[in-house]
Amino acid sequence: MKLVPNINRKKAQGMTEYIIIVILVAIALIAIVRIFGGEINKQFKSGSDEIKNLN
């Protein structure tokens, strides 16, 4: 049975760690949007209404 060379294992480990970090960042962003999404939407709507009232 051939063992995977050490260099390939290190590359695979690095890629795995990168993927985990990307997934954690995505989860954090989703949580932030869910928590603050309503408030952000209100702010955009308020700004949009003010722009409409300028005319």
BELPEKA-V548002 format. One record per residue. N is the residue number from 1. PHI is phi in degrees with one decimal (999 if undefined). OMEGA is omega in radians with two decimals (NA if undefined). Layout:
N:PHI:OMEGA / N:PHI:OMEGA
This chain:
1:999:3.14 / 2:-85.8:3.07 / 3:-91.1:3.10 / 4:-69.7:3.12 / 5:-57.6:-3.08 / 6:-59.0:-3.12 / 7:-63.0:3.14 / 8:-64.6:3.11 / 9:-65.7:3.13 / 10:-65.5:3.10 / 11:-64.0:3.14 / 12:-65.5:3.11 / 13:-65.1:3.11 / 14:-61.7:3.13 / 15:-66.1:3.11 / 16:-62.2:3.12 / 17:-63.6:3.11 / 18:-61.7:3.14 / 19:-62.1:3.13 / 20:-62.2:3.13 / 21:-63.6:3.12 / 22:-61.2:3.13 / 23:-64.1:3.13 / 24:-64.1:3.09 / 25:-63.9:3.13 / 26:-62.1:3.12 / 27:-63.3:3.13 / 28:-63.7:3.13 / 29:-64.3:3.10 / 30:-62.2:3.13 / 31:-62.7:-3.14 / 32:-63.2:3.13 / 33:-64.4:3.13 / 34:-67.2:-3.11 / 35:-74.2:-3.03 / 36:-104.0:-3.07 / 37:-59.5:-3.14 / 38:-63.3:3.14 / 39:-66.2:3.11 / 40:-62.5:3.12 / 41:-61.0:3.12 / 42:-61.8:-3.13 / 43:-64.3:3.11 / 44:-65.3:3.13 / 45:-64.6:3.12 / 46:-61.2:3.11 / 47:-62.6:3.13 / 48:-64.4:3.12 / 49:-63.3:3.13 / 50:-64.8:3.11 / 51:-65.1:3.12 / 52:-63.4:-3.11 / 53:-75.8:3.11 / 54:-69.5:-3.12 / 55:-75.0:NA
